[in-house]
Amino acid sequence: MSTPGANLFQYLSMITAMVLSGWAAPALAVSQPLAYEPTLSPDGSQVAFVSGGDIWLARTTGGVATPLVTHAATDSNPVFSPDGRYVAFSSSRTGNGDVYLIELASKAITRLTYDDRPEQPSGWSADSKWLYFHSTSHDIQRMNDIYRIATTGGQPMPVMQGRYVEEKRGVPSPDGRWLAFNARGFDQWWRRGGAHIDQEELWLAPLSTPGAIRSLSSAGGHAAWPQWSADSKGLFYVGREQGIENLYYHGLDQPAHRLTQFQTGRVLWPSASANGSKIAFEREFQIWLLDVPSGTSQPLSFTLATQPAPPPADQIKLADKIEELRLSPDGRQLALIARGEVWLAPAHGGAARRLTQTGASQSQLAWSPDGQRLAYVSMRRGVGEIWQYDLTTHRERQLTQADTSDTFPAYSPDGKTLAFIRNGQMLYGLDLPSSQLKPLTQVTTGRPPIWADSPLAWSPDGRWLAWVDLGDRLYAQVKLIARQGGESMVVSQLASPGVGKKLWFRPEDQGYGQPSLIWQGEGRTLWWRAFQHAEQGGRWVAIDLAPKPPLGSDGEPQTGPWQPDAKHARTHQSLLPITLDTQYGALSADGKTFALVGLAAGLPNIWRWRMGETATQLTSTTATKHSLQLSSDGATAYYLEGGKPYRIAMSGGTPEQIPVQINMAPDFAQERQAVFTEAWRLLNDFFYDPAMHKQDWAALRERFKPWADQAQTKDELRRVMLLMIGELNSSHTGLSAPRSETQTTLGRLGVDFDTQYYEAEGVLKIRRVIPDSPAAQAGLLAGDTLLELDGQPIGADNLDAKLDGRLGKLTQLTVQSGGGTPRKVFLKPIPYPEEATLRYRDWVAGRRAYVDLASKGKLGYVHVIDMRETSLDQFHLDLDRAVQGKQGVIIDVRNNFGGMVDSWMLDTLSRRSHFSFTARQLPTASGRVAVGQYTLEKPTALVTNKWTLSDGEVFTEGYRQQQLGKVIGEPGAGWVIFTSFKLLVDGSILRLPFGRVLSTATGDDLETGPRPVDMPAINLPGDDARDLQLDAAMSSLLGQPTQIGNSR
C-alpha cells in the first residue's frame, strides 16, 4: 500500500525495464517481503504478486520486484491475460472489491465493474477479450455466481448463475470448449483441513461444446483454484489428501495424480502459465514455482524496489463508534470507550479528552462513588488487568496483575474497596489505600467477551457483595458474601443462564458491564435479570432478602440493622410485572423509576416502568441500545444507540443525540501488535476445545508473529491472522473487517438480463423480473429492452455504473417491448439486502409451486432460511399456509445458516394433542389448537444439504432423534459450535467458537460430524429446472415417485 510519488510512471517504466533485463537490486532494497496471490505471465517468465496491499512485478528467477499497482486501498487477486497485455485485479479503492484492469505497456488502469458486492477475477478467454470473475451480487445468502465482462467494458453478464448454489473461480479452457469452476464449497481458503462444506468441488460446464455439466472431483474431495493445461486436456488444482495440501493434475478422462510432495504447510492460490510449463503458488508467505516438466518446485526470493509506506495516520472520527458509556455520579461527565481507549466528555456534549494511549483494548468502565477515579480492564499487556485513572492527578495506576484475566471491577459505596473476578473463578476484594488483595470466595461466572453483563453488585451500605453464580447444568443462582469474606449464601431459586431465542452472545451489540443485579432502595430487595421464563426472554425477579421490618408508631417501617436471610429470600421471590423480553435495566436512587431496554416485535427500545403502572415505551427506533443508566435524580436516561450517545427524559419526549466529538489518529504499528496479541489470547482462553484441536497454539503464535509484524496494512494483518486461525481447522472462526468498511451504494432494479442477446446485440434485454421488485412495480416485463436512464442512452454501457449512488432516488427508465413504441417508467432502486430478500422469496415460491405441481396438491412446502427468531415466526406463518388440505409437509433447511431456535421449531413439529374440542355448530379442533398452541400433527420429511450448518444441523439431529420423519438430501456442513464475536481495537471482528455441541443420543461431536441422511440425493449445479432432493422427499411422503421426477 505504498504511496505513489509524482514521477511514479517514469520510475515504474525505468525499473520494469531493469528487471526484465536482469538488473540486480541495490543493497538498500527491502529484504524478503510478505508475498502472496501470484499470477504468471503467459510464458512463465514474470510473476505478479501482492505485498502490502499493492501488486508487484518480478521475474520468475527472483530478484527485485517493482510496483505495478499502488494505491492507498487494497489491491489483490491479480490475473495475467493470455496475451500478456493486461493484469486484472480486485481493488477496494471504490468499495468492497471491484474489478480493474491495468495495461502493462501504458500502465493505464481501467475500472470494469461497479457493483458494491466483492468481485474477484479468476480467468480469461483464450483471446483475452473476456474476463471471468465471481460475485455474490445477484444470488441468495451470499452465494457466488460466475460472470464475464469484455475487456473493453460494458455490463457484466452471468455465465453460471444457479440459484442458491455456490459457483466461483470460473476458468475457460484454452480451446474455448469448457468452463472449469469450483462449486458447492464454502470459501474458507484460509482454513487448513476443513469440514464437509469446506471441500471445493471441481466441475466442468460446456461453453462451446455439446454436453452436460459434469463433476471432475470425487465426492468429498477437495479441488480448489482450477488452472487449465495448455492443451485443454486437463486441470491443475490444489488438492487436500488427508488434510495435506498439494498441487494435482487431473486429465479430463484420466485419474488425478499429485505433482508436489509437501507434508506440512499450505499450498494456496496457484497460477499456471498459459504455456503450461510453470505453476506459481503461495506457501508460507512466499511465492513458489513448480517446473511442470521436471516436477521440481522451489521458493522465489524477492526484494521490493521501494519501501512500502506505512498507512497514513489520518484523523478518524469516532463519535458514532462508541463501545461503552458511563455517566459520572454527579451527572456532569461521560466516560467512554472508543477504539479501545478511554475518553472523557461533558455530559451535555463537546470535545472528548483521551485518557489512555495504549493502542490496545480497554473495557468495563466503572466510576468511583466520588467521581474522581475510573477503573477499567486493559489488554495492553496481552491479558486483562485492572487499571485506574485518577482525574485529579491525571495519572494511571495498575491495580492488578496475573496470568489470567481480571474482569468486572466494582467500587464499594465508600470507594475504599474494588471488587473484581479473576478468570471467572475467584472473587477478590482489593483494599485501595493499602493495595492489599484478599480472595473472598470461589465463584463460577461467565467471562467477557462471551458474557457481557456484570454479575457483581455491592449492597447500598457496602456490607455485602452479590453475584450471579453458574452451577450444575449451567443453572444460575444469586449468592451473597460479606465484604470481609466468610461463608456465602444462596438467595435465589435456580434459573437458566440466559440464552433464550436471542443471539445473546454478541457483545459488540451489547457493551460490557451492564448490571444483571440491582439493589433496590436501602438494600432489602435485590433485583435480578433472570431467565426462569426463557421462552419469553429476560425477566426481572425481585428477591426479598429479609422479612419486612415492623411498623413504628408513625405507621412507617422501622429502620435499623438487618441481616440477609437466605431461607426467607429463596421463598420470597416474584417476577416484576413487566412482560417484555428485557435486556438491561437501570433503577433510580429512590427505587421508584426503572428504565429498561426491552424487546417488542424484535426491536430493542427504551422503556419506563413504575410500580403500579404498565411499562411505557420511550423510544421507537430499530438500532441496538445498551450502556443504559439514569441520572442521579432519575429524570434522564443515558444510553448508546448504534455507537452514538443519547439521552431521553424519563417523562417522555424525543431522544436527543449528545454531540460528542472524538477524533484520533491511530498508530498502525501499535494497533497491529495489540490486535494480534488480543486475538491470540482470546482464542487461547475461550476456544471450545482446550486441546486447541491438537495444535500447539503457543508455537503458532511464534510462527505467525513475525509475519504479523511485517504486515503493512490492516487487510494484510487480517490475512496473516486468518491463516493462523485457520490452523485450528474449526468452523465458526474468522476475522473480518469492520462493518463500517462495508459500503452499500448500488441501486438495484430487481431484474436479470439475457446474456446471449446482450453479448450479440449490445442491448440490455430483460430475461426475468423479480416479483415485488422496483422493476415489477414499474411494470417492466421479460423481453423489454432498456434504452435510456434519466434521458441518457444506455446501449452496451455498464448499467451498474449508472445506478451507483442512486439508492432510493427516483429514476426514469426508457424501455421498449419488442418493436413497440418506447415508454417511460419511474422507479426507486433498492439496496442489495432488499433485492436479495426478494430473490429468496421468489426462490421459495418456485420451490413451493414445484412441490404443489409434482405432488398434485397433496403436499405442502416450507423453507427455513436460518434459525433466528424472525425465521421462527415465518416458519409458523408458512406452516399455516402449507398445511391446509395437505397430506404432509416438506420442511426444507437447505442452506440454513443457523441461529438459536431449533428447540422451539422441534416443539412445534413434535406436539401431539391429547384431546379434541368441539363447540356446538363449530368444527372440531385438536386440543392444542383449541388452547392457542401451534401443532402440525401431519407427516413431514426434512430436506438438508451440504450448506445446512450450525443450528440447522442441530435441528436435523433433533428431528432424527424424535423420529419426526425421514431426512433426505445430503449430510450437513459439519459446522456446529456455539460462537461469539469480539470487536478488536481496530474494529476488526473476531469470531470466538466457545461451546461444544454433543448429540445426547449418540455422544457424537456435531463439529466435523455432518448429520447423516436417510435418503441421499444431490442436486447438480446449473440445473434450476429440477430438484432431485425435493423429488426424493415427495416420494418418501407419498410412497411413490412424483410425476415431475418420472419425466426426467
N, C-alpha and C positions, 0 to 999 in steps of 0.2 A: 504494500500500500504506500509506495514511495510517492513523493510529491514531485510532479514534473517541473522542470525548470523552463525558462523562457526559450532556450535553444535546444529543447529536447529532440525535436525532429532531426536536426542536423547531427546531434550526438548519437542518436539511435542509428542513423544511416551509417555513420563512420564506424561505430562499434560493431554493427552487424557485419559489415564488410570485413573487419578484422577477424571476427570469429570464424566466418566462413572460409577465410584464407589460412586458418590455423594459428592465428595470433595467440600468444600466451598472456595470461593475466599478470598485471603488475603485483608486487608484493602487498600493496595496500588493499587489494580486493578482499571482500568479506569471505571468511572460510565457511565451508560446508553448511549451507542454509537448510532449513526445512524445505523439502521438495516433494511435491505430490501431484496427482491428477495429470499424468503425462499424455501427450499425443505426439505421434510420429509423423514426420513428413512422408510423402508418398514413397520416396526412395530410401527412407530409413536413415538418412544422413543427419537430420536435425530432429530435435525434440523440443517441444514447448511444454512447460510445466508451470505449476502455481507455487508461489512462495510469497509470504507476507501479504496476501490478498491481491498480488499483481501476477501477470503472466510473463514468463521469461523464455528466451530462445537460446539454445546452445547446440553444439554438435554432439552427436551420439558417441563421440570419443571422450566426452567430458571437457572440462576446462571452464572458460569464462562464459557466464550466461548474461545476456544483455536484456534490458527491459523491453518487452514487446507491447504490453498494455499496462498502463499505470493510471490509477485513479484513487481518490480518497475512499471510494466504496470498495466492495469486494468483487473481484473478477475471478471466475473459476470455470471449470469444465471445458477447457479448450479442445477443439476438434479440427484437425487439418482437413482441408478439402482434397479430393483425389488428384486434382490438377496442381496442387501446391500453391495456388494463388491466395487462398484465404485461410484464416483460422476463425472458426465460430467459437463463441464463448458466452457464458452467462454472467450478467453483472447486476449488482444490487443498486447501481447508481440511480436508477429510475424506479425503484420499487423493491419487490420481493425476489427479483431474478428474471430479467428479460434477456432475450437472445440478441446478441450483437455479432457483427462481422467486421474483421479487420482485413483489409487488403494489404498483403505483405510488401508489395512494391511501393505503394504510395503511403502506407500507414494510415490510410483513411478508414475511419470507423463508422459503421452504419448500424443504426438500430433497426432490428427486424420485427420484434414483437412488442406489444403494448398491453398485454394482459397483466392483472395485478396478482395472479397466482404464480408460484415459482415455475419456471420453464428451464429445461435442461437439454442442450443439444446432445445428440448421440451418434448421428451418421449422415452420410451424404449419398446422393445418387452418383453413379459412376461418372457422369458427365459434369459433375459439380454444379448442376443447375438447381437442385433441390436439396434443402437441408431438413433433416428429420430431428424432431425433439419431442419430449413428452411433458405433459402438464395436467394438473387437476382441474383445469379451468371449467370444463363443462360436464363433469361427471358427479357422482354422488359420494358423499362421505370421504372426500379427499382421495378418490381413486384416480390414477393416472390414465390418460389416453395418449395415443401417438398421433402426432401431426407432422405436416411438412409445409414448408414455405419456400417460395422461389428466392434465389439469391438476389434477384432484383427487387424483392419486396412484395407487398400485397397482403392479402388476408390469409392467415394460416388455415389449412383445411385438414380435417381428421382423416387419418389412414386406418387406424384401429380405434374404435370407439364403442366397445362393448359396454353396455350399461351395467354399472355396479361391478365391474371387473377391472382389476389392476393390470394395465398393459404399459410397458415402458421400454426404454433403451432400444428403439427400433433401428435396425441397420439393414439397408437394402444390399442384396448381393451384387457383386460387380457386373454380372450379366443381366441384372435388372429383373430376374425372374421371381426372386423370393425376398420377403422381408423377415429377417430373424428378429425376435424380440423376447424379452422376459415378461412373464405373466404370472399372476396369482400369488406373488410373493410380496410380503411387507418389506418396504425398502429401509431396512436397518443394516446398511452395508457395513457399519462400524461395529456390529456385534459379532464376536467370534463364536462360531458354532451355530447356535440358533435352534428354534423350535420348528414345529410343523409349518407354521405360517411364514417362517423366515427362509424357507427353501425356494429359491428362484427357479422357476421352470423355464425351459428353453423351447420356444415354439416357432414354427415357420408358417407364414401366410403367403399365398400367391399374389404377386404383383402383376406380372405379365405372362403368367403361365397357367394353364388349366390345373385344377386340383383343389383340394380342400386344406383347411388349416390342419397342421399335424404337429404332434409333440416330438421333440428330439431328445428329451431327457427322460430318464426313468422316474417313476413315481417315487417321491421322497428324496430325489436327488437335488443337487444344487448346481446351477449353471448360470453364473452371472456375467454381465458385460460381454455379450457375444461380439465377436470380430470375425469377419469373413476371410477365408484364404483367397489368394489372388485368382485361383481358377474357379471360384464359386462352388467347389465341391465339398467344402467342409467349413467348420467354425471353430475358432479358438474361444475359450472362455475360462473363467475361474470356477473350478470345482472344489468340493469340500468333502473329501473322503475321511470318515471317522473324525470329523471336526478340523482336519488339517487342510489348509487351502493350498492349491497348486494350479498351474496352468494345464489345460487339457486341449486336445484336438478331437473333434467329433466329425467324421465324414458323414455326408447325408445318407449314405447307405452302408456305413461301417460303424462298428462299436467305437466308443471313446477310448483314448489312451492318454496317459499322463505325460506331460512334457518336462515339468520341473519336479524336483525331488525334495522339497523342503519338508522338514519335520516340525518346525516351530515357526512362530511369527505369522504375519499376514501377507497375503498377495491381493492387491487391490488395483482397480482402475486400469486394466490392460488396454493397450492400444497397438494394433498391428499396422505395420506399414502397408501401403497399397500394393506393393510388390510381394508382400507376404514373407519377406526374408527376416524380419525382425519384429519382436514384440517388446514394447516398453511397459513397465508396470511399477506400481508403488509398493515399497516394502520398508518398514521402519523409517518412514520419512526420508527415504532415498529413492531415486529413480534407478531401476534395474533394467538391464537389456538382455533379452533372450535372443541368441542367434538360432533361428529355427532349423537350418540345415544341420548344424553341428550339435544342437541341443544344449549348448553351454550358456550360462547366464552369469552376469556379474553386475555389481553396483557401479554406477557412474558417479564421479566426483565433480562437483561444480563449485565455483566461486561466483558471487554476484558482482557484476562490474560496478555497481553503485550501491552505496549503503542505504538500505530501506529506512525512510524517515519514520520516526515514531508517530502514532496517531496524534493529531493536533489536540492540545489541551484546551479545547473550546469551552466557553462557559455554557453550561446547560441549566435549564430551568426545571426545578423540582417541585413546584407548588402543587402540581397535580399528581405527584408520585410519593406522597407521604405514607409511610407504613404504620406509624403509631402516633398517637396524640394523647397527652396527659395534661389536664388543667391543674395549675398550681392551687394549693389550698386557699390562697386569698383570691383566686379567680382572676388574677391580673396577667398571668403569663401562660403560654403554651409550650410545653416540652414536646419535641417532635423527633421522629426518626425519618430521615430521608437519605437515600443512597447509603444506608448503613450507618450514617453519622448522626450524632445528637445535636439538635438545634434548639434555640430558644427564641420565641417570638412573642410580641404583645398579644394578649387575648383578643383585642379588637382588630388586629391585623397590623401589617407592616413588615419591615425587613427582618429576617431571622438572622440570629447570630450563631455561628458554628462553634460548638463547644469541643468537639473531638476532631482529631486529624489522623485517623488510623488507616484509612483505606480498607478497613475490614468491617464486618457487620456488628453493630450494636443493637440491642433489643431489650424488651421487657422493662420499660421505664417505670420508675417508682419515685414519687416525691417524698421527702421527709415531711413530717407534720408541720414544721415551721417554715417550709418552703424555701429553705436555704441550701438544700442539697438534693442531688439527683443520683439515684442508684440505677445501674443498668448492667446487663450482661454483655461482655465484649468478647469477640472472637479474634482479637488482634494477635494472640499467641497460638492460635490454632485450636484452642479448646475454650469452652465457655467459662469465663471468670467474671466476678462481680467487681465493678469499679464504681467510684463515687466522684461526682464533680461538685465542688464547693463553690457556690455562686458568690460568696463573699470574698474568697481569696482567689477565685478563678484558677483553681488548680485541681488536677485529677489525683486520685489516690486509688491504688489497687487494694481491694478488700479481701479477696480470696484467691487461692491458687491451689490447683490439684490436677491430677492426671485425667480426671473425668469432669464433666461439665456441671457447673452450678447454675441453678435456674430459679426463677420466680422470687426475686428479692422483695421483701416486705418490711417496712419500718414499723416498729411498735408505736403506739399512740404517743409515747413520751419521746420518741426519736432516739432512744439510747440503745436499742437492740435491733439488729437486722436479722430477720429470719429468712432462710432460703432452703432449697432442697438440692442435695448433691446426687447426681446421676439417677434421680428418681427413686433412691433407696434410703436416704438418711436425711432427717430434718435437723437443721442446725440453727443455733442462735449465736449471733456474733455480737458481743458487747463492744460497741463502737468506741467508748472512751478508753478502754484498756486493750482493745484488739484481741480479747480472749475469745476463742472459738469453742463452743460447747455443743456436743451432739445431744439432741433431745430425745429422739426415738427413731427406730427403723420405720420406714414407710414404703409403700408401693404406689407410685404415681406415674402418670404419663409425663413425657418429656417433650419440650419443643424440639423440632418443629411439628412432630406428629400430634402432640397435644398442645393446643394453643392457649387454652384457658388456664388461669391461675387456680390451683387447688387450695391455696393458702388464704387465711383471713384472720386478723387479730380481733379479739373482742374489744369493744369500745374502751373498757377500763384497762386494757393491756395485760390482763391476768391470764388469758387463755389464747391458745392458737387452735384454730380449726383447720382441718384439711380433708380433702376427698381421697380416700384410700381405695385401691383396687385389690380385690381379694380373689378367692376361689371362683373359677369360671368367669373371671373378669367382672364380677359383680362389684358395684361401687357402694361405699358407705361413708358416712361422715364420722370423723373421730375428733376428739379434743385432747389436748395436753396442756398442763400448766406451764407458764412461762419459764419456770425454773426447772422443768422436766418432771420426771416421775412416771407413773403408770398412766397410759392413755385410756380413754373410754370411748365406746361406740355409742353414738347418739341417734343413729338413723336406722331405718329398715334398709334392706338391700334394694338396689336398683340396677338397671342395665348401665353400661359405661357411657351410653350416649351415642348411639350410631343412628338408628332410625333409617329413613329412606334417603336422607341427605348425604351428599358427599362431604361429610363433616370434617375430613382431614385435609382441608385446603387452607392452610394458614395465610397464604398470600391474599386470600379474600377475608380473613378474619382478624388479622393482627394478633399480637401476643399480650398475655397478661390480663385479658378480660376476666372479671371475677365470676367464679361459679358458686361462691358462698358470699352472702351479705348478712351482716349483723343488723338487726332492727332495733332502733331506739337505744335503750340502756343496755341491751345485750341479752335479755332473757329469751329472745326468739332469734333463731338463725334461719335465714332463707337459703335454700339450695336449689340450683337449677338441676333437676334430676330427670331421669327418663324412665320412671316406673311405667309410664304410658307411652312407650316409644312409638307405638302406632300413630300417635298424634304429634310426636316430636318432643321437644323440650318443654317441661312444665316446672313451675316453681313450687317447691314444697316448703311450708312453714313448720319448723321444728321448735316446739316449746321446750326449752332446756330445763325449766324448773316450774314447780307449781306456782300459781298466781299468788302474790303476796296478800296478806289480809288487808281489809279496809280499815282506814283510820276513822276517827270521829267526824272528819270532814267528808267522809264518803269516798275518798280517793285512796288508791293502793299505797300502802306504807312503803317507804324507801328504806334501804339498809342492806347490809351484806347478804349475799346469797351465793349458793353453790350450784353448779350444774348437777342435775340428777339424771344419770344415763337411763335408768329404768323408766322414769317418767317420760323422758324425751322419746324413747322408742315407741311409746304407746300414745304419744300426743303429737301427731303429725297430720297435716292437712294440706291439700292442694289449694293454692290460691285460685280464686275463680276467674282465671284468665285462660281461655280455651285456645289461644293462639299457640302455634309452634314457636316457642321463644328461644332466641339465640343468646342475647345478652341483656343485662339489666343494670340500672343504677338507681339507688334509693336516696331520697333527700335526708338531710340530717335529722329532721323531726320524724322520719319514718312514715310520712303520710302520702308522699308522692313518689310513684315508681315510674321511671322511664325505661322502656324496653325496646329492643329490636325484635319484632315479631314477623312471622311469615304468614301472609294471607294471599291466596291464589298464587303461591310460589314466589312472591315478591317480598323482599325484606324492607320494612319501613319502621319509622319511629312511632311508638305508641305511648300513651299515658294511661296509667291506672291509679285510681284512688279507692280506698276502702269504701264499699257501698255503692260504687259506680261500675259501669261496664267500661272496658278498655276503649279509648278514643284514639283513632289514627291521626297522627300529626303530619306525616309526610306521605307523598304519593308518587314516588319515583322508583325506577327499576334497578338502580345500581346497588351494589353491596354496601352495607353500612357496618361499621364497628368502631372500637375505641369510644364507646358511649360513656358519658359521665355528666353529672349535674353540677351546677354552680353551688356554692355553699348555702345559698338561700333557697335552692331548689327551684328557682324560677326559670332557668335556662339550661337546655341540654346542648352539649357539645359532642360532635362525632365526626368521623371521617366517612366520606361517601365518594367512591371512585377515586381514592387517593387525594381528595381535597377536603379541607376542614370546613365544617358548617356549624351553625348554631340555630336553635329554634326556641321560641318561648314555649314553656310548658302550658301556658294558657291557650296556645294555638297561634296560628298565623303562617306567614310564609318563611320557609327556611332561608337563611342568609349565609352565603358563602363568605368565609373570613378571608380577606385579601392579604394573604401571606406571600412574601417574596423570599424564595430560597434559590440562590444561584451558586454554582460551584464549577470549578474546572477539575475534573477527575484526573488523577495521576495514574496513567495506564499501567506503568511498571509496578506501582504499589498495589493497585487493584488486581493485577494479574496474579501476584503472589497470594493475595487474600482469597480470591475466587478458587484457585487450585487447592489451596490448603483446606478451606472450609468444605468444599465438595468432597474431597478425600475423607475428611474427618466425619462428615455426616454419614457417608456410606459405611465407614468403618464402625460407627456407633449404632446405626439403625438398620443396616441391611438384614433382611429377614433370616438369612442363614448365617449363623455365627462363624461357620467354616468358610464363608465367602466363596461358595461353590468350588471349594478346593483350590482356590487361588491364594498366593502369598500377596496379600493386599499391601503390606508394607514394602515388599520388594517391587511391586508395580508402581508404587509412589516414587521410589528412587529411580526406576527405569524411565518414567514419563516426565518427571520434574525437569530434567534438562531441556526436553523438547518444549515444555510449557514455558520455561524461562526464555526460550528463543522466539516464542510467538510474537508476531509483530502487530497483530490486530485482535480484536475481540472474537471475530469469526475463526481465526486461526487457533486461538486459545481453546475455543469450544471444540474445534476439530480434534486437537490433541486430547482433551479431556474425554470426548466421546469414545475415542479409541481405547483409552484407559478403562472407562466404564464398560466398554464392550467386552473386555477380558473376563468380566464376571459371567458372561453368557446368560443373562437374565432378561426376562420381559419386564415391562413397566419401569424401565430405566431410561435415562437420556438426559440431555442438556439442550435447551432451546433458547433462542434469542428472546429478549423481552417482547411482550405483546405490543408495546409502543413502537417497535421497529417493523411491525407488520402493517402495511398500508393497504387500504381498500379504496380505490379511486375509479375503477372502470364501471361505467354504466352498462347494464346488460338488458337485452330485449326479450330473451326467452325464445330463441329460435335456433334451429340447426340449418346449415346451408348444404346445398348439393355440391359435393366435391368435384365430380366429373364435369358438371356444367361450368363451374367457375374456372377450372383449370383449362377448359377448352375455349370458353367464350369470354372470360374476363368479366363476368357479371355475377353478382351475388343473387342466387335464386334460392328461395326458402324451400327446404326439404320437409321441415316439420315445425309446427308451432306448439310450444309447451302450454298446456291448459292453464288458465288463470294468470298468465304472464302479461307484461305490458303489450307484447305483440298480439296476444289473443284478445285483450281488452280493446285494442285499436282495430280489430277486425282483419288482421293480416292472415293470409291463408297459404297453405302449401302451394308452390308454383308461382307465387308472387316474386317479382324481381325488384331489388332496391335500386332506385335511380339517384335520389338526392337525399342529403341530410342537411336540414336548415338551409335549403336552397343551393347547397354546394354539391356538384356531381360526386358520386361515389365511385362508379366504374369498377376497376380492379384494385382500388386503393385498400389500405388496411382500415377496415371499419373500426377496429378496436382503437386505433389512434384517434379517430374522430369522436368516439364515445368516451374516451378517457377524460375524467373530470366532469362528466355530465350526470352524475348520480342525482336522481330526484329532480332534474331540471326538465322543463317542458321542451320536448324535441319534436321537430317536424320531419317526417319522412315522406318522400315522394316514391310511390310504388306503382307497379304495373302488373296486371293479371293477364297472362297470355299476350295477345296483340291489342288488348283493350286500351282505353284512354287512361293515362296516368292519373292517379288520385293522391291527395294529400291526407295523411293521418297524423294524429298527435299522440304522444305517449311520454311517460316519465321512466327512464331506465332505472333499474334496480341493482343493488349490490350482489356480489357473489353468494353470500349466505342465503339470501332470499331466493335467488334463482336455483341454487342447489336444493333448497327445500321443495320448490315446485317440481323440479326434476324427480326428486324422490317420490313425491305424491303421485306423479304421473306413472312412475315405475310400479308402484304398489297397485294403482288402478289397473295397469296392464296385467299384473300377476293375478289380481282378483278376477278379471274378466277371463283370463286363460283357464283358471280353475273352474269357473262357472260354466264355460263352454265345454270343456273336456268332461266334466262330471255331470253334464246335463242338468245343472242347477241343484245337484244333490249335496254339494259340499261348499262350506264357507272357507274364507281365507283371511288370515290376519298376519301382518308382518310387524315385528318389533325392532325398531332401529337401534335402540340401546336400552339400558336398564336404569334410566333416570326416572324421577317421579313423574315428569310430564309424559313420558312414554307409558308409564303405568296407567295414567288417566286415559291416554289414547287407546291403549290396549282394551280397556273396558268399553270405551265407546265403539271401537271396531268390533268387539265381540257382540255387542248389541245388534249391530248391522249384519254380522256374519251368521249368527245363529238362527235367525228367523226362518223357519221352514226347511232347515238343513238337517241332513242325517249325521253330519260330522263336520269338524273344523280342522283345517291345516294351520298349525302355528309355525310361522317361519321366522327363525332367528339367524338367518344367514347375514353375514356382515354386521352382526351386532357387536358394538364396541364396548359393552359392559356398563356398569354403574353400581346400583345398590339394591334393586327392588326384586331380585329373583324370588325371595321368600313370599312376598305379597302376591306375586303373579302365580306362583305354585299353589298358594292357598286358594285362589280363585278357581283354578283348574281341578283341585282335589276335593273341594267341598261337595258333600252329598247331603241331601235333605233327609231328615228322619221323620217328617210328617208332611202332609199336604193341607192346603187351606182352601175351603170353598165357601164363599158368601152367596146367599140366595140371589139367583138371577145373574150371577157373575161367573166367569171362567174359573176353573180350579188352578191354583198356583202351588208351586213347591213351597215347602216351609221356609226355606232360606229366602226366597224372593218375597214371600209374604211379610217377613220382618225387616226387609230392606237390605239383605245381603246379596251380593252378586254370586251366582253359581251357574256353571255351564251345564254339567251333567249330560254331556254328549261325547261320543268318541272323538279323539283327537290324534293327530300324527304331528311329530316335530321334525322340522327340516333344518339341518345345520350345514355349514361348510367350513372350509379352511380358515375363513375370516370371522368365524364365531369365536369371540375371545372374552377373557376376563369373566365378568358376571354372566355373560351369555353362556359360557361353559359351565359355570356353577348352576345355572338354571337347567342346563342339559343334564347334569349329574342328578339334580333333584327330580327332574322329570322321569329319569330312568329308575331311580331308587323307589319312587312312589308308584311305578308301573302304570303311568298315565297313558302310555301308548308307545308306538314304535318310533325310534329315532332313525331318520333317513337322510342320506346325503354323504357328507364327508366328516371325518373326525375334526374337532375344532382346532384352534390355534396352538393349544398347549401354553397359553398365556394366562396364568391365574395367580396373582399375588395382590394383597391389599397394598395400595400405594398412596403416597402423599407427595407433596410438592414443597419446595423451598426456594424462595427468592434469594439469590445471591446478591452480593453488594453491587454488582454492575447491572442488575436487573435480569440476568440470565435465570432460567427456571430449571432447577434440578429436580428430577423425579426420584423419589425415595421408596423403593419397594420394601415394606416393613413387616408384613404379616403373611404367614404361611397358611394355605388352604388345603385341608385334607378331606378326602371322602370319608364320611362316617360309616359307610357300608364296607369299603374295601381297605381303607387306610391309605389309598393312593394319594400321592402329592400331585395336585392338579397342574402345578407348574411343570412344563415339559411333558405332561401326561395328557395328550389330547383325548377328549371323551369319545369313546367308540360309537359306532352306529350299528343299527340292526340290519339296515338295507343300504349297501353302498351305491352311490350314484354321483357322477361327476358331470358338470356342465362344461362345454368347450368354450374357450374364448372366441369372440367374434360371431357367436351364433345366438342372437337375441330372439329368434323366432321360436325356438323350442327350449323347454326347460325339463331336462330328464329327471331332475330331483323332484320337482312337483309332480311329474308323471308317476314316479315311484310312490310318492306319498298318497296320491289319489288311488293308485292300485291297491295300496295297503288298506285304505279305509273302505274301499268299495268291493275288495275281493276279486277284482278283475281288471285287466288292462284298460286304460282310458282310450277313447276314440282317437284323440289327437296323437297319443303315444303310438297307437297302432298304425297311424297313417304315415309315420316316418320310416 
